[in-house]
Structures are given as structure tokens and as C-alpha cells.
Amino acid sequence: MRIKSIMVFMLAVTFVHHAAAKGNAHHHWQTSPHHLSALIGTTYTKECGNAFTLGLDYEYRLNNFLGVGVVAEYAADDLDAYTYLLVADLHVTHNFIIQVGPGVEFHGSHKMEVGRLGMLYEFEWAGFTVSPQLHYDYHRNHKSAVVAGLAIGISF
């Protein structure tokens, strides 16, 4: 229930902010198509509970709607997992982004496939970004995970 509440809140913030900023939004992705961000957050699984999570995300912006990139995350504590993803960032609005993509996750010597569906909302100031994020990681034949966090990034 808590995750549903967070998702509804993020969607409400997205659309309220988008409506207020309509006409004022101007993104300079044409001159700075690269974006690099660092994530700090938590990964939740039923088996391990919450695990402290650090991540890096790189995106190359192709047009107003689409960016492609890579994500690398480490979930510590009892989870002790490394996740690597190839992602498409779908820029639904200037700030609201849906992230989807396949990847692989490692738990010690165990390797499993993962599919990510997530959303984030970027607040941008002078080329820097701050974005709350929420992602669902589907693991085939294993329990899935929810990753929530805050990323700070820079466009260049």
C-alpha cells in the first residue's frame, strides 16, 4: 500500500508541476545530450527487507522523447546484489520520465535476468538535476524488487 501511495504522489506532483511550468520549460538536451547521475536509496525485497542502495545512471538523449543509457546499482546488506541494465528513458513530459529495460543481476556467483519498469521526476537547475525515483525490478523465477531513491545528476 505504501508503494501505491508513493506512486500516486509522484504522479500528482508530476502533473501539477507540468501544468504550472507549461510554456516556461526549455531543455537544452540538443547542446548537452549526456546526463550522468548518482543514486542513493533502498531496495526492498520480501526476503531481505530494505537494503541500502547506491547507483550510477548514464543517459544519451536522442530526441525530445527518447534517451538510451545504462544503469549500475549495488544493493548492500543481506541482499548484496549488483544490477546492470540497458535502459530506454521515455520523456513523457519535460520532467516526468518512464525508464524501461532489460538487464542482469548478480548475487555472489548466481546470475539472473531482470527487467525494469520505473519512473522518475527530474527537477533541473542550470544543468544539474535532482530526481526522486521509483522502480520495479522483475526477476524471472525469483522474487522481484522495488528500488526507491534520490538521484543527483549533471547534463553535459
FITORFI-321120 format. One line per field, with one value per residue: residue number from 1; chain; x, y, z of N, C-alpha, C in turn. Coordinates in steps of 0.1 Angstrom, whole numbers. Layout:
BEGIN
resi	NUM,... $
chain	A,... $
n_xx	X,... $
n_yy	Y,... $
n_zz	Z,... $
ca_xx	X,... $
ca_yy	Y,... $
ca_zz	Z,... $
c_xx	X,... $
c_yy	Y,... $
c_zz	Z,... $
***
This chain:
BEGIN
resi	1,2,3,4,5,6,7,8,9,10,11,12,13,14,15,16,17,18,19,20,21,22,23,24,25,26,27,28,29,30,31,32,33,34,35,36,37,38,39,40,41,42,43,44,45,46,47,48,49,50,51,52,53,54,55,56,57,58,59,60,61,62,63,64,65,66,67,68,69,70,71,72,73,74,75,76,77,78,79,80,81,82,83,84,85,86,87,88,89,90,91,92,93,94,95,96,97,98,99,100,101,102,103,104,105,106,107,108,109,110,111,112,113,114,115,116,117,118,119,120,121,122,123,124,125,126,127,128,129,130,131,132,133,134,135,136,137,138,139,140,141,142,143,144,145,146,147,148,149,150,151,152,153,154,155,156 $
chain	A,A,A,A,A,A,A,A,A,A,A,A,A,A,A,A,A,A,A,A,A,A,A,A,A,A,A,A,A,A,A,A,A,A,A,A,A,A,A,A,A,A,A,A,A,A,A,A,A,A,A,A,A,A,A,A,A,A,A,A,A,A,A,A,A,A,A,A,A,A,A,A,A,A,A,A,A,A,A,A,A,A,A,A,A,A,A,A,A,A,A,A,A,A,A,A,A,A,A,A,A,A,A,A,A,A,A,A,A,A,A,A,A,A,A,A,A,A,A,A,A,A,A,A,A,A,A,A,A,A,A,A,A,A,A,A,A,A,A,A,A,A,A,A,A,A,A,A,A,A,A,A,A,A,A,A $
n_xx	8,20,38,20,9,31,36,12,14,38,30,10,24,40,22,9,32,40,18,19,43,41,49,70,91,122,144,179,189,198,223,236,235,242,238,245,241,240,227,211,196,171,166,140,130,110,123,146,140,147,174,203,211,232,238,246,238,237,227,221,207,184,163,134,118,131,157,187,205,226,225,239,238,242,231,233,238,219,210,231,237,244,233,229,218,204,188,159,149,120,107,81,69,84,98,89,97,97,113,126,138,160,182,209,214,235,241,265,279,257,236,211,183,169,142,133,110,103,99,106,112,125,139,153,181,202,217,221,205,179,163,136,130,114,113,105,117,117,122,127,115,123,120,107,119,117,130,138,146,168,183,211,222,240,240,257 $
n_yy	-12,12,17,21,45,62,61,73,98,108,109,128,151,154,160,184,201,201,213,238,248,248,261,276,257,247,228,220,198,194,207,196,166,145,128,123,106,101,77,74,52,28,-7,-29,-62,-91,-112,-101,-76,-41,-28,-9,12,21,38,43,62,66,86,90,114,112,125,147,129,104,88,69,45,33,16,11,-6,-11,-31,-33,-48,-76,-83,-79,-74,-69,-49,-45,-27,-21,7,24,57,73,103,115,139,172,168,144,110,78,48,20,-13,-42,-64,-76,-94,-99,-121,-128,-157,-163,-156,-137,-129,-96,-73,-40,-15,17,50,84,118,147,175,204,225,248,230,210,182,169,141,123,88,58,23,-8,-40,-68,-102,-131,-162,-157,-137,-104,-69,-37,-5,25,59,88,108,126,146,156,174,173 $
n_zz	0,7,-14,-35,-27,-28,-55,-66,-54,-66,-93,-91,-83,-105,-126,-116,-114,-141,-153,-141,-150,-178,-209,-198,-198,-209,-224,-227,-242,-267,-270,-248,-246,-229,-198,-165,-135,-99,-76,-45,-22,-15,-17,-18,-9,-4,10,21,31,35,17,17,-10,-38,-68,-103,-132,-167,-194,-228,-247,-274,-287,-282,-269,-264,-247,-243,-223,-196,-165,-133,-103,-68,-42,-9,24,35,10,-10,-38,-73,-100,-134,-161,-194,-206,-218,-217,-214,-221,-210,-202,-199,-174,-163,-164,-178,-172,-188,-193,-200,-181,-161,-130,-102,-76,-55,-69,-84,-111,-126,-148,-153,-155,-159,-148,-144,-128,-128,-117,-128,-114,-126,-126,-139,-155,-136,-120,-98,-88,-76,-75,-85,-89,-104,-103,-121,-117,-133,-123,-97,-66,-70,-69,-54,-60,-46,-45,-44,-69,-80,-105,-136,-166,-196 $
ca_xx	0,29,43,10,7,42,34,2,20,48,22,3,35,44,12,8,43,39,7,23,55,39,53,83,100,131,155,190,194,204,237,241,227,247,233,251,235,243,215,212,182,169,160,131,126,103,132,157,136,153,189,210,215,239,238,250,229,241,217,223,194,183,153,126,111,138,171,191,215,230,223,246,234,246,222,241,232,216,208,244,234,248,224,233,207,204,175,153,142,109,104,66,69,98,104,85,104,95,125,123,149,165,195,213,217,244,242,276,282,244,233,197,178,160,135,130,100,104,95,114,108,137,139,165,186,215,224,221,192,176,152,131,128,107,115,101,126,111,132,121,117,128,112,110,124,114,141,133,158,170,194,216,229,245,239,269 $
ca_yy	0,24,19,27,59,69,63,83,111,112,112,141,161,155,167,197,209,203,223,252,252,248,273,280,247,247,218,222,185,194,211,188,154,135,130,113,108,91,74,68,48,15,-18,-38,-75,-97,-120,-93,-63,-29,-28,4,10,31,35,53,61,74,86,98,119,111,135,152,118,92,87,55,45,22,18,1,-4,-21,-32,-38,-55,-90,-85,-80,-77,-59,-49,-38,-26,-12,13,35,67,78,116,117,154,177,164,131,101,64,41,5,-20,-55,-64,-88,-91,-109,-123,-137,-163,-165,-146,-138,-118,-87,-63,-28,-5,27,64,94,132,155,189,208,239,252,217,199,176,162,133,111,77,45,13,-22,-49,-81,-113,-143,-174,-152,-126,-91,-59,-23,4,39,67,102,109,139,145,167,173,178 $
ca_zz	0,8,-27,-43,-22,-33,-70,-68,-50,-77,-105,-88,-83,-119,-134,-111,-118,-155,-156,-137,-158,-192,-216,-193,-198,-220,-221,-236,-245,-280,-268,-238,-246,-220,-184,-155,-121,-88,-69,-31,-19,-8,-25,-10,-13,8,17,28,36,28,16,13,-25,-45,-82,-113,-144,-178,-205,-240,-252,-288,-292,-271,-262,-261,-243,-241,-214,-188,-151,-125,-89,-58,-30,2,35,33,-4,-16,-53,-83,-111,-146,-171,-206,-205,-226,-209,-222,-215,-212,-202,-197,-162,-159,-173,-176,-176,-191,-199,-195,-175,-154,-116,-96,-61,-54,-82,-90,-121,-131,-157,-147,-163,-150,-152,-133,-131,-121,-119,-127,-112,-133,-123,-145,-159,-126,-117,-86,-92,-68,-84,-80,-100,-101,-110,-122,-118,-137,-114,-84,-61,-76,-60,-56,-57,-44,-41,-49,-77,-83,-118,-143,-180,-203 $
c_xx	9,34,33,8,19,40,23,7,29,40,15,13,39,35,9,19,43,29,12,35,53,42,67,94,109,143,166,196,201,219,243,233,231,241,239,246,240,230,219,198,182,163,152,128,119,113,141,153,143,168,194,215,222,239,243,241,235,231,223,210,194,174,145,120,120,153,174,203,218,228,231,242,240,237,230,233,230,214,221,243,239,239,229,222,210,190,172,146,132,104,90,63,83,105,100,90,100,108,122,136,153,178,198,216,226,243,253,279,269,241,218,193,169,154,130,119,100,99,104,109,120,134,153,168,200,223,224,206,191,163,148,127,121,108,110,110,120,122,124,125,123,118,116,114,118,125,135,145,157,183,198,225,234,244,252,269 $
c_yy	13,27,25,42,67,72,73,97,116,116,126,152,164,164,181,206,211,213,237,257,252,261,278,270,248,238,220,209,185,198,203,175,143,138,119,116,97,90,69,65,35,5,-27,-51,-81,-105,-112,-80,-52,-31,-15,2,23,28,47,51,71,74,95,102,119,122,139,141,107,95,72,55,32,26,7,4,-15,-20,-39,-47,-70,-93,-87,-83,-65,-61,-40,-38,-17,-6,23,44,74,91,119,132,159,171,149,120,86,57,26,-1,-34,-54,-77,-84,-103,-109,-133,-143,-166,-153,-148,-126,-109,-77,-52,-20,5,41,73,108,140,169,194,223,240,239,207,194,169,154,122,100,65,35,0,-31,-63,-91,-125,-155,-170,-141,-113,-81,-46,-14,18,47,81,102,123,138,158,164,179,175 $
c_zz	0,-6,-36,-40,-28,-48,-73,-65,-61,-89,-103,-89,-98,-127,-129,-115,-133,-159,-153,-145,-173,-198,-211,-195,-211,-217,-232,-240,-258,-279,-257,-236,-236,-206,-176,-142,-112,-80,-55,-27,-12,-18,-15,-16,-1,16,26,34,28,28,10,-2,-30,-60,-91,-126,-154,-189,-216,-247,-267,-294,-280,-263,-257,-257,-241,-231,-207,-173,-144,-110,-80,-46,-20,12,31,18,-12,-31,-61,-95,-122,-157,-183,-206,-216,-216,-218,-215,-218,-211,-200,-185,-158,-169,-168,-181,-177,-196,-193,-189,-169,-139,-111,-81,-59,-68,-90,-99,-125,-140,-149,-157,-154,-157,-140,-138,-122,-125,-117,-125,-117,-129,-129,-149,-149,-124,-104,-90,-82,-79,-77,-92,-95,-109,-109,-125,-121,-128,-100,-79,-67,-65,-64,-52,-57,-39,-46,-57,-79,-95,-124,-158,-186,-218 $
***
